[in-house]
């Protein structure tokens, strides 16, 4: 297999299903301003329209993946290409493969549930639900774009709705959190644009098509610089230490549905982009810098866990937990083998479901208690037994309890590291020990939070709060049931991406063998 060949030939779509997935929510966003009733009138039409469009979009995603997507084909499928702005080479180029398919499915589910979680919102409903729909289109376009410039435009577009959702409907310090979010992510985007255009201009012919860019496989100093540019640019969104500081602030101020989007989808964009660009387009540089990626992942795992102990705000503690858990994605990507990359993919899917569930349940009891301060809560298990059971279940999933998806994903990452022969035994041993420390810390800070919030002396002001309603129970079950299903039957998720991750790992191995042979030849 030639390391400079694309993973597989693309298959064409007979109907533009992927364009429909991307554009349908945007059509809904355009219709919302024309709904009867003034902004702030309390009309439920914007919410109902948004839910209808997002549900239809999610059902189309399921239909495409179940009915049209071939799990045995590692390459781009259902490709749609339209020459859009020819003088800059921009194409409306969409495609789906094993790396993007599960994340598109995750994105559709989380976005629909976040809209359903916004059921009681009454302030500026037209703007709010229009922004959710725009966000859904931008997310879908990020995962399905096969043109670098189109990907970059989608990457930038999704920043605007998130900024406004935090700045308008957030907490007391929402302006600070929203500004910090946009500054971090917008500045990082410059590195993404520079690195991507540099690769596009590096060959004999200018191209923005990702499959064609993957055939160039830049190496040497140029490849390393582009890799570092992508790593920092995408690492802000993942987030990697020390570029993570926007995340606790954003989660601390955003309302629960927006936090579901942040944790469930936006962080996964960073992991997806690292696989798509750093691994697939720059395999030579990735082979060289994989140990550094593992070191950064270990720092994320341990630092995020330690930092969680210092948080007395429930959402900020869960946000720091996300920093720790996304460190396992870096570990899996850095393992440069099929098992490690598979673990990284499974961790993104698992964490998307679990973190969204934890933020949703947090929002549920915040609506009843009007506080997220851990010292100001206590004894809630007696008045909110169902909420406690659901929150505890999501916490157990987060701490990788066997039978939950978190356990399967993290153990797969560990196995990927241990099976990697390119690393020395000492390096692998140190990596496993340090990552295990992070795993040990996770149940301590999560279960201690559950104990302080739901047990102990009951706060008199919280003695008569109401339990979760059927709508909230449905949303919670929609997040926890997939977590359990994947935990007991991980193949339902692994089969979606395994062909693509295996082919990608083989590409890395082939590139590594070529580099090793060339270095020995010239020596």
C-alpha positions as CSV (number, residue, x, y, z in Angstrom):
1,X,0.0,0.0,0.0
2,X,1.4,3.4,-1.0
3,X,1.4,5.8,1.9
4,X,0.6,8.6,-0.4
5,X,-2.6,7.0,-1.7
6,X,-6.0,8.0,-0.4
7,X,-7.7,5.4,1.9
8,X,-10.3,4.4,-0.8
9,X,-12.1,5.7,-3.8
10,X,-15.1,7.9,-3.0
11,X,-18.6,6.7,-3.8
12,X,-21.1,9.1,-5.2
13,X,-24.6,9.8,-3.9
14,X,-27.7,9.5,-6.1
15,X,-29.5,12.0,-4.0
16,X,-27.9,14.9,-2.0
17,X,-28.7,13.4,1.4
18,X,-25.7,15.0,3.0
19,X,-26.6,18.5,1.8
20,X,-30.1,17.9,3.1
21,X,-28.6,17.0,6.5
22,X,-26.6,20.2,6.5
23,X,-29.1,22.6,5.1
24,X,-32.4,21.5,6.7
25,X,-31.7,23.1,10.1
26,X,-30.6,26.3,8.3
27,X,-33.9,26.4,6.4
28,X,-35.7,26.2,9.8
29,X,-33.6,29.0,11.1
30,X,-34.7,31.2,8.2
31,X,-38.3,30.4,8.8
32,X,-38.4,31.3,12.5
33,X,-38.3,35.1,12.1
34,X,-41.5,34.9,9.9
35,X,-43.5,33.1,12.6
36,X,-46.5,35.1,14.0
37,X,-46.1,36.8,17.3
38,X,-43.5,39.3,18.5
39,X,-40.2,38.4,20.2
40,X,-40.9,37.9,23.9
41,X,-44.6,37.2,23.5
42,X,-44.3,33.8,25.1
43,X,-45.2,31.9,21.9
44,X,-44.1,28.3,21.7
45,X,-44.0,28.3,17.9
46,X,-40.2,28.9,17.6
47,X,-39.5,26.0,20.0
48,X,-41.9,23.7,18.2
49,X,-40.6,24.5,14.8
50,X,-37.0,24.0,15.9
51,X,-37.8,20.7,17.5
52,X,-39.6,19.5,14.3
53,X,-36.7,20.5,12.0
54,X,-34.1,19.0,14.4
55,X,-36.0,15.7,14.8
56,X,-36.5,15.5,11.0
57,X,-32.7,16.1,10.6
58,X,-31.8,13.4,13.1
59,X,-34.1,10.9,11.5
60,X,-32.5,11.6,8.1
61,X,-29.1,11.1,9.7
62,X,-30.2,7.7,11.0
63,X,-31.7,6.7,7.7
64,X,-28.5,7.6,5.8
65,X,-26.2,5.8,8.2
66,X,-28.4,2.7,8.4
67,X,-29.6,2.5,4.8
68,X,-26.8,4.0,2.7
69,X,-23.6,4.0,4.7
70,X,-21.4,1.0,4.0
71,X,-19.5,0.2,7.2
72,X,-17.0,-2.0,5.3
73,X,-15.9,0.8,3.0
74,X,-13.0,2.8,4.7
75,X,-13.2,5.7,2.2
76,X,-15.4,8.7,1.6
77,X,-18.9,7.7,0.7
78,X,-22.0,9.5,-0.7
79,X,-19.7,12.3,-2.0
80,X,-21.4,15.4,-3.3
81,X,-19.3,18.0,-5.2
82,X,-20.5,21.3,-6.7
83,X,-18.1,23.9,-8.0
84,X,-19.1,26.9,-5.9
85,X,-16.6,29.7,-6.0
86,X,-14.2,28.6,-8.8
87,X,-11.7,31.5,-8.7
88,X,-10.6,30.5,-5.2
89,X,-11.1,26.7,-5.7
90,X,-13.9,26.5,-3.2
91,X,-16.3,23.5,-3.7
92,X,-19.5,22.5,-2.0
93,X,-17.9,19.1,-1.3
94,X,-19.5,16.8,1.2
95,X,-18.8,13.2,2.1
96,X,-19.0,10.7,5.0
97,X,-16.7,8.0,6.3
98,X,-16.3,6.0,9.4
99,X,-14.6,8.9,11.2
100,X,-17.4,11.3,10.6
101,X,-20.5,9.1,10.6
102,X,-20.7,8.4,14.4
103,X,-20.0,12.1,15.2
104,X,-22.7,13.3,12.8
105,X,-25.1,10.9,14.5
106,X,-24.0,12.1,18.0
107,X,-24.3,15.7,16.9
108,X,-27.9,15.2,15.6
109,X,-29.0,13.5,18.8
110,X,-27.4,16.0,21.2
111,X,-28.6,19.1,19.3
112,X,-32.2,17.8,19.3
113,X,-32.1,17.0,23.0
114,X,-30.6,20.4,23.8
115,X,-33.5,22.0,22.1
116,X,-35.9,19.8,24.0
117,X,-34.1,20.7,27.2
118,X,-34.8,24.4,26.4
119,X,-38.6,23.7,26.7
120,X,-39.2,26.4,29.4
121,X,-37.1,29.1,27.9
122,X,-39.2,32.3,27.4
123,X,-36.6,35.0,26.7
124,X,-36.0,35.9,23.0
125,X,-37.2,32.5,21.9
126,X,-37.1,33.3,18.1
127,X,-33.4,34.2,18.3
128,X,-32.5,31.4,20.7
129,X,-34.0,28.6,18.6
130,X,-32.8,30.1,15.3
131,X,-29.2,30.1,16.7
132,X,-29.6,26.4,17.7
133,X,-30.7,25.5,14.2
134,X,-27.7,27.5,12.7
135,X,-25.5,25.7,15.1
136,X,-26.8,22.3,13.9
137,X,-26.1,23.1,10.3
138,X,-22.6,24.4,11.1
139,X,-21.8,21.2,13.1
140,X,-23.0,18.9,10.4
141,X,-20.9,20.9,7.8
142,X,-17.8,20.6,10.0
143,X,-18.1,16.8,10.1
144,X,-19.1,16.3,6.4
145,X,-16.9,18.9,4.6
146,X,-14.4,17.4,2.1
147,X,-13.1,20.8,1.1
148,X,-10.7,22.6,3.4
149,X,-12.0,26.1,2.9
150,X,-15.6,24.9,3.3
151,X,-14.6,23.1,6.5
152,X,-12.9,26.3,7.8
153,X,-16.0,28.4,7.0
154,X,-18.2,25.9,8.9
155,X,-15.6,25.9,11.8
156,X,-15.9,29.7,12.0
157,X,-19.7,29.8,11.5
158,X,-20.3,27.6,14.6
159,X,-18.5,30.0,16.8
160,X,-21.1,32.7,16.3
161,X,-24.2,30.9,17.7
162,X,-22.2,29.6,20.7
163,X,-20.9,33.0,21.5
164,X,-24.4,34.6,21.3
165,X,-26.0,31.7,23.3
166,X,-23.6,32.2,26.1
167,X,-23.5,36.1,26.0
168,X,-27.3,36.5,25.9
169,X,-28.7,33.6,27.9
170,X,-25.7,32.9,30.3
171,X,-25.2,33.7,33.9
172,X,-23.9,36.7,35.7
173,X,-20.4,36.7,34.1
174,X,-21.7,35.6,30.7
175,X,-20.0,38.5,28.8
176,X,-16.6,37.6,30.2
177,X,-17.1,33.9,29.4
178,X,-18.4,34.5,25.9
179,X,-15.6,36.9,25.1
180,X,-12.9,34.5,26.4
181,X,-14.4,31.7,24.3
182,X,-14.5,33.7,21.1
183,X,-11.0,35.1,21.6
184,X,-9.4,31.7,22.2
185,X,-11.2,30.0,19.3
186,X,-11.0,32.8,16.8
187,X,-7.2,33.4,17.3
188,X,-6.6,29.6,17.1
189,X,-8.5,29.6,13.8
190,X,-5.8,31.7,12.2
191,X,-3.3,28.8,12.7
192,X,-5.7,26.4,11.1
193,X,-6.2,28.6,8.1
194,X,-2.5,29.2,7.6
195,X,-1.6,25.6,8.0
196,X,-4.4,24.4,5.6
197,X,-3.6,26.9,2.9
198,X,0.1,26.1,3.2
199,X,-0.6,22.5,2.4
200,X,-3.0,23.4,-0.4
201,X,-0.3,25.5,-2.1
202,X,2.5,23.1,-1.5
203,X,2.0,20.7,-4.4
204,X,2.3,21.0,-8.1
205,X,-1.4,21.9,-8.3
206,X,-3.5,24.0,-5.9
207,X,-6.3,22.1,-4.3
208,X,-8.5,22.3,-1.3
209,X,-10.0,18.8,-1.5
210,X,-9.1,16.9,1.6
211,X,-8.7,13.5,-0.2
212,X,-6.2,15.1,-2.6
213,X,-4.4,16.9,0.3
214,X,-4.0,13.5,2.0
215,X,-2.1,12.2,-1.0
216,X,0.6,14.9,-0.5
217,X,1.5,13.8,3.0
218,X,3.9,16.7,3.7
219,X,7.0,15.7,5.8
220,X,10.1,17.3,7.1
221,X,10.2,20.7,8.8
222,X,7.2,21.9,6.7
223,X,5.1,19.0,7.8
224,X,6.0,19.5,11.4
225,X,5.1,23.2,11.3
226,X,1.8,22.5,9.7
227,X,1.1,19.8,12.3
228,X,1.9,22.1,15.2
229,X,-0.4,24.8,13.6
230,X,-3.2,22.3,13.4
231,X,-2.5,21.0,16.9
232,X,-2.8,24.3,18.6
233,X,-5.7,25.4,16.4
234,X,-7.8,22.3,17.0
235,X,-6.4,21.8,20.5
236,X,-8.1,24.9,21.8
237,X,-11.5,23.3,20.9
238,X,-10.5,19.8,22.3
239,X,-9.3,21.4,24.7
240,X,-5.6,20.7,25.5
241,X,-3.6,22.1,28.4
242,X,-2.8,25.0,28.7
243,X,-5.4,26.2,26.1
244,X,-8.3,24.9,28.1
245,X,-9.1,27.8,30.4
246,X,-12.0,29.1,28.4
247,X,-14.0,25.9,29.0
248,X,-14.8,26.1,32.8
249,X,-15.8,29.7,32.4
250,X,-18.0,28.9,29.4
251,X,-19.7,26.0,31.1
252,X,-20.0,27.9,34.4
253,X,-22.0,30.7,32.7
254,X,-23.9,28.9,29.9
255,X,-27.3,27.4,30.5
256,X,-27.6,23.7,30.6
257,X,-28.7,23.1,27.0
258,X,-25.8,25.1,25.7
259,X,-23.5,23.2,28.0
260,X,-24.9,20.0,26.5
261,X,-23.8,21.3,23.1
262,X,-20.4,22.4,24.3
263,X,-19.5,19.1,25.9
264,X,-21.4,16.8,23.6
265,X,-20.5,18.2,20.2
266,X,-18.0,21.1,20.2
267,X,-15.2,19.4,22.0
268,X,-15.6,16.4,19.6
269,X,-14.9,18.8,16.7
270,X,-11.4,19.2,18.1
271,X,-10.8,15.5,18.3
272,X,-12.3,14.8,14.9
273,X,-10.2,17.5,13.2
274,X,-7.0,16.2,14.8
275,X,-7.7,12.8,13.3
276,X,-8.8,14.2,9.9
277,X,-5.9,16.7,9.5
278,X,-3.0,15.8,11.8
279,X,-3.2,12.1,11.4
280,X,-4.7,11.5,7.9
281,X,-3.1,14.4,6.0
282,X,0.2,14.6,8.0
283,X,1.0,11.0,8.9
284,X,4.8,11.5,8.8
285,X,4.7,14.4,11.3
286,X,2.2,12.5,13.4
287,X,4.6,9.5,13.7
288,X,7.3,11.9,14.9
289,X,5.2,13.9,17.4
290,X,3.0,11.1,18.7
291,X,5.0,10.7,21.9
292,X,4.5,14.5,22.6
293,X,0.8,14.1,22.0
294,X,0.7,11.3,24.6
295,X,2.6,13.5,27.1
296,X,0.0,16.3,26.5
297,X,-2.8,13.7,26.9
298,X,-1.4,12.6,30.3
299,X,-1.1,16.2,31.5
300,X,-4.8,16.7,30.5
301,X,-5.9,13.6,32.3
302,X,-4.1,14.3,35.6
303,X,-4.4,18.1,35.6
304,X,-8.1,18.1,34.7
305,X,-8.8,15.6,37.5
306,X,-6.8,17.6,40.1
307,X,-8.3,20.9,39.0
308,X,-11.8,19.4,39.4
309,X,-11.2,19.0,43.2
310,X,-10.8,22.8,43.5
311,X,-14.2,23.5,42.0
312,X,-17.2,24.3,44.3
313,X,-19.5,24.9,41.3
314,X,-21.1,21.7,39.9
315,X,-20.8,22.7,36.3
316,X,-17.2,23.9,36.6
317,X,-16.3,20.6,38.2
318,X,-17.9,18.7,35.4
319,X,-16.1,21.0,32.9
320,X,-12.7,20.2,34.4
321,X,-13.7,16.5,34.3
322,X,-14.2,17.0,30.5
323,X,-10.7,18.3,30.2
324,X,-9.5,15.1,31.9
325,X,-11.6,12.7,29.8
326,X,-10.7,14.4,26.5
327,X,-7.0,13.7,27.5
328,X,-7.8,10.0,26.7
329,X,-8.7,11.1,23.1
330,X,-5.2,12.5,22.8
331,X,-3.7,9.3,24.2
332,X,-5.6,7.2,21.7
333,X,-4.6,9.4,18.8
334,X,-1.0,9.4,20.0
335,X,-0.9,5.6,20.2
336,X,-0.7,5.5,16.3
337,X,-2.3,2.0,16.0
338,X,-5.8,0.8,15.1
339,X,-6.7,0.0,18.7
340,X,-5.6,3.4,20.0
341,X,-7.5,5.4,17.3
342,X,-10.5,3.2,17.9
343,X,-10.4,4.0,21.6
344,X,-10.1,7.7,20.8
345,X,-13.2,7.5,18.6
346,X,-15.1,5.5,21.2
347,X,-14.1,8.0,23.9
348,X,-15.5,10.9,21.9
349,X,-18.8,9.1,21.4
350,X,-19.0,8.0,25.0
351,X,-18.0,11.3,26.5
352,X,-20.4,13.2,24.3
353,X,-23.3,11.2,25.7
354,X,-22.1,11.1,29.3
355,X,-21.1,14.8,29.6
356,X,-24.3,15.9,27.9
357,X,-26.3,13.8,30.4
358,X,-24.4,15.2,33.4
359,X,-25.0,18.8,32.3
360,X,-28.6,18.1,31.6
361,X,-29.3,16.7,35.1
362,X,-27.3,19.5,36.6
363,X,-29.6,22.0,34.8
364,X,-32.6,20.0,36.0
365,X,-31.8,20.5,39.7
366,X,-30.6,24.0,39.1
367,X,-34.1,24.9,37.8
368,X,-35.4,23.7,41.2
369,X,-32.7,25.0,43.6
370,X,-31.4,28.1,41.8
371,X,-27.9,27.3,42.8
372,X,-24.9,25.4,41.5
373,X,-22.8,26.0,44.6
374,X,-21.9,22.6,46.1
375,X,-21.6,24.0,49.7
376,X,-25.1,25.5,49.4
377,X,-26.7,22.1,48.5
378,X,-27.3,19.0,50.6
379,X,-29.9,16.3,51.3
380,X,-31.4,16.5,47.8
381,X,-31.5,12.7,47.5
382,X,-34.6,12.6,49.8
383,X,-36.6,15.2,47.9
384,X,-35.2,14.4,44.4
385,X,-34.6,10.6,44.4
386,X,-35.1,10.1,40.7
387,X,-32.8,13.1,39.8
388,X,-30.3,11.6,42.2
389,X,-30.5,8.2,40.6
390,X,-30.0,9.6,37.1
391,X,-27.2,11.9,38.1
392,X,-25.4,9.1,40.0
393,X,-25.8,6.8,36.9
394,X,-24.2,9.5,34.7
395,X,-21.4,10.0,37.3
396,X,-20.7,6.2,37.4
397,X,-20.5,6.2,33.6
398,X,-18.1,9.1,33.7
399,X,-15.8,7.3,36.2
400,X,-15.7,4.3,33.8
401,X,-17.8,1.8,35.7
402,X,-17.7,-1.6,33.9
403,X,-20.9,-2.0,31.9
404,X,-20.8,1.7,30.8
405,X,-19.4,3.1,27.6
406,X,-16.7,5.0,29.5
407,X,-15.1,1.8,30.7
408,X,-15.0,0.3,27.2
409,X,-13.5,3.4,25.6
410,X,-10.8,4.0,28.2
411,X,-9.7,0.4,28.4
412,X,-9.4,0.4,24.6
413,X,-7.1,3.4,24.8
414,X,-5.0,1.6,27.4
415,X,-4.7,-1.5,25.3
416,X,-3.8,0.7,22.3
417,X,-0.9,2.2,24.2
418,X,0.3,-1.2,25.6
419,X,0.2,-2.8,22.2
420,X,2.3,-0.1,20.5
421,X,5.8,-1.5,19.8
422,X,7.2,1.9,18.6
423,X,7.3,3.2,22.2
424,X,9.8,1.9,24.8
425,X,8.6,-0.2,27.6
426,X,9.5,2.5,30.1
427,X,7.5,5.1,28.2
428,X,4.5,2.8,28.0
429,X,4.7,2.0,31.7
430,X,5.0,5.6,32.8
431,X,2.1,6.5,30.5
432,X,-0.2,3.8,31.9
433,X,0.7,4.6,35.5
434,X,0.0,8.3,35.1
435,X,-3.2,7.7,33.2
436,X,-4.3,5.3,35.9
437,X,-3.7,8.0,38.5
438,X,-6.2,10.1,36.6
439,X,-8.7,7.2,36.6
440,X,-8.3,6.8,40.4
441,X,-8.9,10.5,41.0
442,X,-12.1,10.6,38.9
443,X,-14.4,8.6,41.2
444,X,-13.1,10.6,44.2
445,X,-14.1,14.0,42.9
446,X,-17.3,12.8,41.2
447,X,-18.6,10.7,44.1
448,X,-17.6,13.3,46.7
449,X,-19.7,15.8,44.6
450,X,-22.6,13.4,44.7
451,X,-22.3,13.0,48.4
452,X,-22.2,16.7,49.1
453,X,-25.0,17.6,46.8
454,X,-27.4,14.8,47.5
455,X,-26.6,13.7,51.1
456,X,-25.6,15.4,54.3
457,X,-27.7,18.0,56.2
458,X,-30.7,19.1,54.2
459,X,-30.9,22.8,53.3
460,X,-34.3,24.0,54.6
461,X,-34.8,26.2,51.5
462,X,-34.6,23.1,49.3
463,X,-37.0,20.9,51.2
464,X,-40.0,21.2,48.8
465,X,-38.5,21.1,45.4
466,X,-40.3,19.1,42.6
467,X,-39.1,15.9,41.0
468,X,-38.2,15.5,37.3
469,X,-41.2,15.5,34.9
470,X,-41.8,13.0,32.0
471,X,-40.1,15.2,29.4
472,X,-36.9,15.4,31.5
473,X,-37.0,11.7,32.2
474,X,-37.3,11.0,28.4
475,X,-34.3,13.3,27.7
476,X,-32.2,11.7,30.4
477,X,-33.0,8.1,29.2
478,X,-32.2,9.1,25.6
479,X,-28.7,9.9,26.8
480,X,-28.2,7.1,29.4
481,X,-29.6,4.2,27.4
482,X,-27.0,4.5,24.6
483,X,-24.3,4.7,27.2
484,X,-25.4,1.4,28.6
485,X,-26.0,-0.2,25.2
486,X,-22.4,0.8,24.1
487,X,-21.1,-0.4,27.4
488,X,-22.5,-3.9,27.0
489,X,-22.4,-4.1,23.2
490,X,-19.6,-1.8,22.0
491,X,-19.6,-3.2,18.5
492,X,-22.7,-1.2,17.7
493,X,-20.5,1.9,17.8
494,X,-17.2,0.3,16.7
495,X,-18.6,-1.2,13.5
496,X,-19.4,2.4,12.3
497,X,-15.7,3.5,12.2
498,X,-13.6,0.4,12.4
499,X,-12.9,0.1,8.7
500,X,-11.7,3.7,8.5
501,X,-9.6,3.6,11.7
502,X,-8.0,0.3,10.5
503,X,-7.1,1.8,7.2
504,X,-5.8,5.0,8.8
505,X,-3.6,3.0,11.2
506,X,-2.3,1.0,8.2
507,X,-1.5,4.2,6.5
508,X,0.5,5.4,9.5
509,X,2.3,2.1,9.7
510,X,3.2,2.1,6.0
511,X,4.5,5.7,6.3
512,X,6.5,4.8,9.3
513,X,8.1,1.9,7.6
514,X,9.0,4.0,4.5
515,X,10.6,6.7,6.8
516,X,12.5,4.0,8.7
517,X,13.8,2.4,5.4
518,X,14.8,5.8,4.0
519,X,16.7,6.7,7.2
520,X,18.6,3.4,7.2
521,X,19.3,3.7,3.4
522,X,20.8,7.2,3.7
523,X,22.7,6.4,6.9
